[in-house]
Amino acid sequence: MAKLTLDDLRKLRDTKKREMNQRETDGKTVTVIIGMGTCGIAAGAKETFDAFADEIAKNRLGQVLIKQTGCMGLCYSEPTVEVLMPDMPGIIYGKVDAEVARRIVRQHIIGRTLIDDHIFDKPHADLVPSLTASKKAG
Amino acid sequence: MAFKNYILVCGGTACESSKGGAIHEQLVKELREQNVAHEAQVVKTGCFGFCERGPVVKVLPDETFYVNVAPEDAREIVAEHIVKGRPVTRLLYDKSQSRRQTRVDDLDFYQKQFRIVLRNCGFINPEAIDEYIARDGYAALERALFQMKPDDVIEELRKSGLRGRGGAGFPTWKKWEFSKLARGDEKYIICNADEGDPGAYMDRSTLEGDPHSVLEAMTIAGYTVGATRGFIYIRAEYPLAIRRLEIALEQARAYGLLGTDILGSKFSFDIEIRLGAGAFVCGEETALIASIEGRRGMPIPRPPFPAVRGLWGKPTVINNVETLANIPVILLKGGEWFGRIGTETSKGTKVFALTGKINNSGLIEVPMGTTLREIIFDIGGGIRGGKAFKAAQTGGPSGGVIPAQFLDTPIDYENLAKLGSIMGSGGLIVMDEDDCMVDVNRFYLEFTVDESCGKCAPCRIGGRSMYNLLTKITQGNGTDADVVQLREIGHAMQKASLCGLGQTASNPVMSALRYFDQEYLAHIHDKKCPAGKCKDLVTYYILPDKCIGCGLCARRCPVSCIAGEKRKLHVIDAAKCIKCGECYNACKFEAVQRG
């Protein structure tokens, strides 16, 4: 990878920002984000990850992207998983073991219904949604 | 086909016991009766917090938050919200109850937390630099390098009011300015990631979830004070954080965001990782520097402060992980923006690792000035098992306890100091009625005695003496003179110890003696442990008129010291009893007593 100039960095940021906002890369419309900090992994997030990958492959869901991220902050409900897809609110599921992961694929992603007893509140809304957006007056 | 709305009914223990189940049923029934069953799905969820205002119901996708909902309200929620699409105002969470609503202007729905430091944690893939860049990563570095002079950066930090998040709360801009003004052919930036408080994991999670934010801030610091090398001092027991930092360093170098001539600015900076062996004292800055230099991690007297004479005798800025993670945001949004969040003396947010006897343990970030009550009951979902709140320990082994009467005190550096505790790095341990203060104090002293480097006498000898006295009291052999002595040694340690470890090691005891002296006296005079924790002071026995002879206690007893025939009185053999309390917790008839 070549070193970036200032212009390169700005272009890269714009491109990536657009990609992230569309939440669509290479035809992937559904994103499954798995919290994989030390805490998540200790609680079994790797098994959860594998179960998602397996169930998604089995159902031939080419549009689903599985991603890892750091700690979501909901330590009491690890492993935690966020599911983002069109026409559905963003949902954070907690205590997602392999079995629940498979249910999320079948009921949430395919069936478009939410799953009882595993939804946890989003820990926050982001205070700084876009830092480079125009500064608010005052 | 997807539903238009999703109605989330809190299924947490507190909401469940206050009719959460009935609300769920009614909602399903109403959806059917009003012929809109195909438009909304009713779902039972985990605990949402806000348990004191439960049962709570949330409607998606508009994130409407209803509190104190009764089963009878189901008809109106369905008729108004689902059918007509307008919220039931009467049940809305009253925004005026939350002071935070008035502080930051751009929020229009209920909110428990604000995230600046943790802005990317749980959002981005920490192993992909592109995702960090997409969320305005390295834009602050860009601004610093091309639009700001070093003095502008310091001025922005001064306006922000940012203070060190490692615990002591020293103004960050001053530290940077001292280093900038100090003479030296070489200067260094150190990130202190030697997180050592028991139960604290803020820094680990930040590094694991968003390593680039720290790298970017260190580079900005280098540009500001005139340093070209940085070090991250992190304990080897954080393997995942280390791996993600290594990946991040490699990616930043490949993009030319670290290394020579960054983005064509002529400024060069690079960062190395230094692993610590996990000694608590190495979080103290002079001991940390010694450890990086390859010497044994022991503190030296200050001044001179590291900002003037630090690593290898050169001016060195040492900042904690959380402090650094704030800096890119401050440069992008401006110091004034940051200065509007928080209290008069403490600006911005604070990350806490919320643990102990709490329902929703977790990593949280709240504005300075949030009260303990909001943290424990709104975010944390209250005390586990419906027990009574006793106290919260902030600042870990260097801090103190905050009892129930101060639940509504806004948390900032000054208020915590006034209460006899400290902000600390962010460990927040919640204790309930089953926790014994003397026992907790003894636990912390055991830790600090273990971790003391032994260089100065007040810490080495004082800590051990206090620990011995506490042990004596928990065993029922304490006297009034012991309490006097604890206070005396504690004061001496605070005044005479060489570094922060010894100066603060007696804090837990001093604050417990301030608020829970009665509990100490119960151990000493009555030879009783009110919380039932100190085994030498507790006996278990069975009340003859309450025991029905179900045998549950006998089956649970791990040392088989409970005997009795079926449907007849059972008896505990006190000589064999190990006082684990299993029988006490198992008995459904309150026949097993603790005294």
Interface residues (C-beta under 8 A of the other chain):
Chain A: M1 A2 K3 L4 T5 L6 L9 R10 L12 R13 K16 K17 E19 M20 I33 G35 G37 T38 C39 I41 K67 Q68 T69 G70 C71 M72 G73 L74 C75 Y76 S77 E82 D87 M88 P89 I91 G94 K95 R112 T113 L114 I115 D116 D117 H118 I119 F120 D121 P123 H124 A125 D126 L127 V128 S130 L131 T132 K135 K136 G138
Chain B: M1 A2 F3 Y6 L8 G11 Q41 V43 K44 T45 G46 C47 F48 G49 K58 L60 P61 V104 D105 D106 L107 F109 Q111 K112 Q113 F114 R115 I116 L118 R119 N120 C121 G122 F123 I124 N125 P126 E127 D130 E131 I133 A134 R135 D136 G137 Y138 A139 A140 E142 F146 Y201 R204 S205 E208 G209 D210 Y238 L240 A241 A254 Y255 G256 L257 G259 L263 G264 P328 V329 L332 K333 G334 W337 T349 T355 N359 N360 S361 G362 L363 I364 E365
